[in-house]
Amino acid sequence: MNIAETRQQLLKDIQQIRQTVSLEFKTLSEAQLLWKPAPERWGVLECLVHLNAASQYYTNQLKLKFSQTPIRSSATDFEMSFNGKMMLGFVDPASQRKIPSPGMFKPKPYHLDAPKVLERYFMILQDLENSLESSEGVDWNQKIISPFTALLKFRLGDVFLFVVAHHQRHLNQAMRVKQEPSFPR
């Protein structure tokens, strides 16, 4: 895939994500944000807490890559790694298949402070956007270590693609929560 076109599309996707969260969730009451359709299902705020936890690791890794001397490249195309394709398949926004979240990324009751969660969410999105903007002329094949094990690595481009897709997936989930008939109005 073409790096410049992919970067531009991902930047547009982030703008759309930011707009969706601002319009759909930022104006909800705390009761609405905390409401859950069932005890074992996540509410809107839990979706955002999960995204914060999962995305913070990767945005920190991206900032670290870009604070060091990034590997420059004149390559115009990028191919996802096998691991990246697998991860992208797990977080496919079009899928409603339930994938268990690793324990370290599951929302905890003490994380459910709505103003802090939303503030952090927007900061993480900004960090992701800044990293994408800084990635022009950078080798998208550089390795990023997984939070699960140092043996699992992704390419820089993989991370950009699956982190944005992960946000889209869970925003779709949060929108379904809002559409539940018993969602507080």
C-alpha positions in Angstrom: 0.0 0.0 0.0 1.1 3.5 -0.7 2.5 5.1 2.5 1.5 8.7 1.6 -2.1 7.7 0.7 -2.4 5.5 3.8 -1.1 8.3 6.1 -3.5 10.8 4.6 -6.4 8.3 5.0 -5.5 7.5 8.6 -5.3 11.3 9.4 -8.8 11.7 8.0 -9.9 8.7 10.0 -8.5 10.3 13.2 -10.4 13.5 12.5 -13.6 11.5 12.0 -13.0 9.6 15.3 -12.4 12.9 17.1 -15.6 14.3 15.7 -17.6 11.2 16.5 -16.4 11.2 20.2 -17.1 15.0 20.5 -20.6 14.9 19.0 -21.8 11.5 20.3 -20.1 11.0 23.7 -18.7 14.2 25.1 -22.1 15.6 25.7 -23.5 12.6 27.5 -24.2 12.7 31.2 -22.1 10.7 33.6 -25.0 8.3 34.1 -25.2 7.7 30.3 -21.5 7.2 30.0 -21.5 4.7 32.9 -24.6 2.8 31.8 -24.1 -0.8 30.7 -26.5 -2.8 28.6 -25.7 -5.9 30.7 -23.3 -6.6 33.6 -20.9 -8.5 31.4 -21.0 -5.9 28.6 -19.1 -2.6 28.4 -20.8 0.8 28.5 -19.6 3.9 26.5 -17.0 5.0 29.1 -15.6 1.5 29.4 -15.0 1.4 25.6 -13.1 4.7 25.9 -11.1 3.5 29.0 -10.1 0.3 27.1 -9.0 2.4 24.1 -7.0 4.7 26.4 -5.2 1.7 28.0 -4.4 -0.1 24.7 -3.5 3.0 22.7 -1.4 4.6 25.4 1.2 1.9 25.1 1.5 2.2 21.3 1.5 6.0 21.3 4.3 6.0 23.9 6.2 3.6 21.6 5.6 5.8 18.6 6.8 8.9 20.5 9.9 7.1 21.6 10.6 6.1 18.0 10.2 9.6 16.8 12.2 11.2 19.7 15.2 9.0 18.7 16.6 9.3 15.3 14.0 7.6 13.2 15.2 5.4 10.4 14.7 7.4 7.2 13.5 5.7 4.0 12.7 6.8 0.5 10.2 3.9 0.2 6.8 4.8 -1.1 5.1 1.5 -0.4 4.5 -0.5 2.7 3.4 -4.1 3.2 1.9 -5.2 6.5 3.6 -8.0 8.4 1.9 -11.3 9.2 1.5 -10.2 12.8 0.1 -6.8 11.7 -2.4 -8.5 9.5 -3.5 -10.8 12.3 -3.9 -7.9 14.7 -5.8 -5.9 12.1 -8.1 -8.9 11.7 -8.8 -9.0 15.4 -9.7 -5.3 15.6 -11.6 -5.1 12.3 -14.2 -2.3 12.8 -16.7 -4.1 10.5 -16.7 -7.2 12.8 -18.9 -7.6 15.8 -17.1 -10.8 16.7 -16.3 -10.7 20.4 -12.6 -10.9 21.2 -11.6 -11.1 24.9 -9.6 -8.2 26.0 -6.3 -8.9 27.8 -6.5 -8.2 31.5 -4.2 -5.3 31.4 -6.5 -3.5 29.0 -9.8 -4.3 30.7 -11.5 -1.2 32.3 -11.4 -1.2 36.0 -14.0 0.6 38.2 -11.4 3.0 39.5 -10.7 4.1 35.9 -14.2 5.4 35.3 -13.7 9.1 35.9 -15.5 10.6 32.8 -13.8 14.0 32.5 -10.3 12.4 32.9 -11.1 9.6 30.5 -12.3 12.0 27.8 -9.4 14.4 28.3 -6.9 11.5 28.1 -8.7 10.1 25.1 -8.3 13.3 23.1 -4.6 13.6 24.2 -3.9 10.1 23.0 -5.6 10.8 19.6 -3.5 14.0 19.3 -0.3 12.0 20.0 -1.3 9.4 17.4 -2.0 12.2 14.9 1.4 13.9 15.7 3.2 10.6 15.1 1.5 10.0 11.8 2.3 13.6 10.7 6.0 13.0 11.7 6.1 9.7 9.8 6.7 11.3 6.4 10.0 9.9 5.0 10.3 7.5 7.9 10.7 3.7 7.4 7.3 2.2 8.1 9.0 -1.2 8.4 10.7 -0.3 11.7 9.8 -2.7 14.5 7.6 -1.9 17.5 7.5 -4.3 20.4 4.1 -5.7 21.5 2.9 -5.0 25.1 2.3 -8.7 25.5 5.8 -10.0 24.9 9.1 -8.8 23.5 9.0 -11.8 21.1 6.0 -10.3 19.3 6.8 -7.3 17.0 4.9 -5.2 14.6 6.0 -2.8 11.9 5.5 0.9 12.5 2.9 0.9 9.7 1.1 -2.0 11.2 0.7 -0.1 14.4 -0.7 3.0 12.7 -3.3 0.8 10.9 -4.5 -1.4 13.7 -4.6 1.4 16.4 -6.9 3.5 14.2 -9.0 0.4 13.4 -9.2 -0.5 17.1 -10.6 3.0 17.8 -13.2 2.6 15.0 -14.2 -0.8 16.3 -14.8 0.3 19.9 -16.5 3.5 18.8 -18.9 1.3 16.8 -19.4 -0.7 20.0 -20.1 2.5 22.0 -22.6 3.7 19.4 -24.4 0.3 19.7 -24.7 0.9 23.4 -26.3 4.3 22.8 -28.8 2.6 20.4 -29.9 0.1 23.1 -33.7 0.6 23.8 -33.0 0.9 27.6 -30.2 3.5 27.2 -31.0 6.4 29.5 -32.3 9.4 27.6 
